[in-house]
């Protein structure tokens, strides 16, 4: 008689141990969502900075008589390189007096 409760208890322990861990999976999902939200929030700043750089390049191009759309897209996709090229061209324009 004493072995029946012990066998029942051991069966219950084995059964529970074979169940999938639901609590850790839920917390893992929550951690993934939090990381994804944080990543999305930090990427917004990069997009805004690229757009501001592109707008600045387009404004400069329009003021110097160049194609504003071309410089907008160059500034959007190659922002740091485009700014350096723009500064170089601006220094050459000032030297030759090309300013319109």
N, C-alpha and C positions, 0 to 999 in steps of 0.2 A: 503494500500500500504506500509505503513511503517513497518508492521509486516513481510512482505515477506523477506526483506533483513535480518531482525533479525533472522527469522526462518532458512534462508539459512546459516547464520553465525553459529548459534547454531548447526545445522546439521553437518556442516563442522568440528566444534570443537569436537563434539561427535565422528564422524567418524575417525578423526585423533587420538583421544585419545584411540580408540580401536585397532589401528594398533600396531603390535608388535614392541618393541623398538629395532631397528637394530643397532644403534650406540653403545649402551651399550653391546650388545651381541658380537659385533666385538671387542670391547676393552677387554671384558672378555676373548675372545679367544686369543687375543694377550698377555694378562697377563699370561694365562696358558702356552703358548708357551715359553715365557721368563722364567717362573719358571722351566719348564721342561729342557730347555737348561742349566740353571744355575745348576740344580741338576745333569745333565749329566756331566758337567764340573767338579764338585766337586767329583763325583764318580770315575773319571779317576785316580785321585791321590791315592785313596784307592787301586785300582787294581794294579797300578804300585808298590806301597809299598808292597803289598802281593806277587807280582812276585819277587821283589828284595829279600824279606825275604826267599822265597822258593829257589831261586838260591843260596843264601848264605848258607842255610841249606844243599843243595845238594853238594856244594863245600866242606863244612866241612865234610860231610859224606864220600865223595870220598877220602879226605885226611886222614881220620882215618880208612879206610877199611870197612866202613859200606855201606849199600845199598843206593846209591845216589837217585834213583827214589823214594824209599819209603820216604826218608827225604824231597825230593822236594815236594811231594804231601802233606805230613804232614805240611810242612812249608807254603804251599799255602792255605790250609784250616784252619789250627789252628795256625796261624803265631805267636802270642805272647806266647801261651803255648808251642809251639814247640821250640821257641828260649830259653825259660827258661829251658826246658828239655835238650836242647843241651848244654847250659852253665853248667848245673849240670853234665852231662856226660863228658864234657870236663875237668871239675875240677877233676872228679874221674879218668879219663885217665891220667892226669898229675901226680896224686898221685901214681898210680900203674905203670906208665911208659909204657902204652899200645900204645903210639904214633908210627904209622908206617910210 
